[in-house]
Amino acid sequence: MNTAASTGHASISDWLAASLNTPGNAHRQWAQTTVAGLALGRRFSAVRIADELVRALAEGARPTTASAVLASLRGPVVHSPQGRAFYALVPPSPPVDIHFFGPYGEFLSLGCFLYVPRVGADQPERLATYWLIPMAKPGALCDPNEVVDLITRGTAALDRRAES
C-alpha cells in the first residue's frame, strides 16, 4: 500500500474508532481480528438493509450487482454475509425520517453497536464482514435520502414479486 493510501486508511480508522470512549479498543480489536464493535449514534449511525431487498433490486429489469445497487447511496456500506444484511453508514441524526422501514430495513443508533471491519478489508472471505463500499474519507457517509429511496424501491419490488 502506498503512503497516501496508508495515511488515508489511518485517518479513516481513527475517525471510526472515535465512536468509542476509548478509541484504542477499536484499534486493538482490528489488530487482533477483522472487526471492531463500534458505538452508533455519536459519529455515525447505520441502516440495516436486508440482503433480500438488495438482491431484488439487483435482479430487476436491468440485472446488476449488489455493489452497483448500493453505489447510489454515495457512501460506505458494510456487508455481513453471515447476518445476511448490508449496513449503510449514515449521519447520526439524519435530516429525513428513516427510523422505520418495515421488515427490510432498520435504523440503528444510540445504544447499538455495529461490528465494522478494519479499513481495507474489502474482499469477502467466507462469512466475514467486509466493506462492500469502503469509506472514502473520514466522515463521508451515505445520503439518508438515497437510503430511503433505495428501501422504498426495494420494498416495492419485493411486494410485486409476492403478488405474482
N, C-alpha and C positions, 0 to 999 in steps of 0.2 A: 504494500500500500504506500502511496506517495505521501510526502509530508503534509501537503494541503488536505488530503483526504483524512489522514490521521488526526490533524488538528480539528477538522470539521466533526469527525466522529467523537472526539473528546468533548467538544463544546456541546454537542447534542446529548451525549451521555451525562454530562454534568447538569444540563438543564432538566433532563428527565429525572435524574437522581434527586434533585432538589424538591421533588414532590414529597419526599420523606423528611421528617425532622432530623434524621441522621443520614445524610446522603451517602456516607461511606458504606452503609449497609447495602445499598443497591450495588455499588461498585464491587463489594465483596461477593455478593450473590452472582453477579455477572462473571466474575473471575472464577468462581467455583462451579457454576452451572451455565446454562444458556439463557436463563431468565431471572428477573428480579421482580418481586412483588412491590408495585408502586401504588401510592395512595392517589385516589382520584378525587377531583373536586377542588383542588387547590391550584395547580398549574394547568391542569387539563382534566377533562372527563372523557368518557368513551361511550359509544353507542354499539351495543352488541347487535350484529346483523346475522341472521341465520344463514347457513350455507345454502339451504333450500331456496331462499329468496334470491341469492346471487346467481345460483345455477339457473333459476327460472328466467332471469334477465339475460344470462349468457346464452341460453338456448332459444332466445326469441327469434324474431323474423330474420335477423342477420346474426347467425351464431358467432360468438366471440369467446374470450377468456374472462375468468373472474377478475384478473388484474385490469383488463380493458374496461370492464363494467365499473370497477371501483375507482378507476383513474378520474372519473367525473367528480369525485369528492374533493379533488385538488388538495390532498393532504395524506398523512401517514395512516396506514392500515396494517394491523397485525392479524395474522391468521393462526387460529388454533385448530388444527385438524382433529385433534382428539376431542375438543369441545364442539366441533362442527359449527364454528362461528368465526366471523370476522369482527374485528373491533376497530371502528373508525375513531381516531383521537380527535376530539372537538374541544372548543373553549370550555372552561369550567362553568360559565354562565352564558349559554348561547342566547342570541337575540331572538330566537324563534322557539316556540313550544315544541320540544322534542322529548317530552317525558313519557309519552305512552305511544307505542306502535303496535299494539296487539301481539300476536304470537311470534312475529318475525323480527322484532327489534326491541331493544330495551336500553334506556338511558341509564348509565352508571355514573354516580358522582360521589359526594361526600359519604363516608362510611364504607366505601367499596375499595377494593384493591384489584389490580389487574396485573397478571404476570406478563411482563414486557420483555421481549428478547433483547440481548445486548445489541448495540448498534453494529451493523454489518452482518448480522445473522439474517440473511435474506434468501437463503436456499432451504427449501423444505427437506428435512431429514426425518424420515419415518413419521412419527406423530408429534414431533417437536414444534413448539410455537416459533414463528418466524415473521419477519417483516415482509408482507406481500408488497407493500409500497412503503419504502423507507422514508423517514423524516428527512426533509431537505435541509433544514436548518433549525436551530433552537426556536421553539415557539410557533413553527409553521404547522398549523393544524387544519383539519378538514373543515370545509364550509358547511355549517349546520343546515343551511337552506338546501344544499345539494344532497345531504344525508336524508332529509325529509322527503325530497323529491324521489330519490332512489328507492326508499322503502315504500312510498306510495305507489310507484310504478311496479315494483316487485310484488307487492300485495295484490294489485290488480291482475297481474299476470298469473299469480297462483290461484286467485279466485276464478279467473277464466278457465284455467286448467281443470279446476274442481268441477266446474259446471259442464264441461264437455265429456 
